[in-house]
C-alpha cells in the first residue's frame, strides 16, 4: 500500500464520474433547456475511435459539440459513444473518459479541465507535478454559441 494519497488521480476519477453521470442523464432524458457541451479530447488516445479522416484532420486534439443534433449516445463505465454530424456526414465516435481534456457547458458557465504532468511540463512546470482537474471560468459572449476557457492559473501570482 502506498504511503501517499494520490489526490490528483482521485480528483480525476471524481470529475470524470461527474461527466459520466451528466452524459448518462442526457442519454436517458435528452439535453434539458439550453444545455450543450463542448468536449475536447485526445484523438491519439489508444482507445479513442474516430474515422481516419477526422484523426488526420485533428491530430492530437479535437473539440466536439453536443447540442442540436447527436444520435446513438451510449455511456459506459470507461467512455461514451456518440454519432455526430460533420459537414452533413454522420460519424460515430468513441471517447474514453480519460481522453477528455476539457468538458464545458457554456449555458451555465461550467467547465472542467484535466491536465497531466506532461501537460504541465510542456508549460514549464516541475517534472514532479501531480495531475490536476480544475473548474475553469467559462465566458460566453451574447448571441454566440462558443465558449472561451480561461485558465485560473493566469490569475495566480
N, C-alpha and C positions, 0 to 999 in steps of 0.2 A: 504494500500500500504506500502511496506517495506521501511525503511529508507536507506537501503544499496543496492547498485547494486551488484548482485551476479555474479561477473566476472568469477568465476570458472565454474559455470554451463553454462554461456553464451559461454565460450570458448569450453566447451564440445559439446554444440549444434552445434557450427560453424564447429568444426573439424569432427564431425560425419556427418554433412551436406556435407563436402568435400568428405568423404568416400562414401556417398550415390551417389553423382554426378559421381565420378570415376567409381563405380560399375555399375551405370546405363549406362554410356558410353560403358563399356565393354559388358554389356548385349545387347546393340544396335549394336555395331560395332566389337566386339571381342577384344582380347588383342593386342595392337599395338606393333610392334617391339619386343624388348627383355623384355618388362614389365612383371612382375609377382609379386604376392603378398604373403606375409606371414601374416596371420591373427590369432592372439591369442585371445581367448575369454573364458569367464567364463562358463564352462559346467554346473554349478549349477544355472545359471540364470533361474528364473521361466518360462520365455518364450522361452528359447533355446530348440530346438527339435533336438535330435540325437538318434541313435539306442542305446538301453540299453548296448550292449557290448562296444560301444565307450565311453559312460559315465562311465562305470565300469573301463575301461582301462585308461581313462583320467579324474580322479575325480578332480574337481575344475578348471582345465585349460587345454586347448588344442590348438595347433597351426596347422592350415590347410594351404595348399599351393595351390594357383590358378596359374597354369602355363600351362602344356602341355595338360591335359585333365580335363575338367569340363563340366557339362551339366546342362540344366534347370535353368540357373541363372535368378532369378526374384527379382527385387528390389522394396521394398515397402517403405512406409513412416517410419516405425519403425524398419525394418530389411530386411534381404535378405534370399532367399532360393537358394540352390545350390545342385547339386549332384556331389560328389567327389568319387574318386576311392581309396579304402583302401584295398591293397593286392588283386587286381583284383576283388574286390567286390564293385560295385557302391552303395553308401549310400546317401540318401537325408538328408540335414541338414537345419535347420532354425536358423539363427544367428541374434538376435536383435542387433541393433546398440549400445545400451547402455550396451551390454555384452562384447563388444570389448575392450580388454586391450592394444593391440598393432596392428598397421597396418604398414607394411613395404613393400616398393618396392625397393629392392636392386639394380635393374637395373639403377636407377637414384639416389641412395643413399638418399632416402626419408623415413622417419619414423615418426610415431606418437605413443606416449604412454599416456594412460589415467590412472590416479591414483585417488583414492578416499581418503577421510580422514582416512578410516580404513586401507588402504594400507600403508599410511604414519605412522599411529600409530604403525603398525607392525614393521616399521623400526625405531621406537623410536622417531618419531616427536611429536609435541604438538597435543593434542586432538582437538584443535580448527582449525586445518589446513583446508584450502579450497581445493576442487577438483582441480587437475592440469591436463591440457592437454599440452604436450610439444613436440616440434620437437626433435628427437633424432638423433645423429650421427650414420650413418649406415656404417659399414665397410664390404667390400666383398673381400675375397681373390681370386686371379686369378684362373680360372678353377674350381670354386666351385659354387654351386647353393644355398648356405645358407648365411644368413646374421647374423651379430652379432649386437645386440642392446646395445649401450653404453649409460648409463645414464649420462646426463650432470652434475648431482649432484656430480659425482665422481671427477669433475674438479673444483668444488667450494670449497672455504676455509671456 
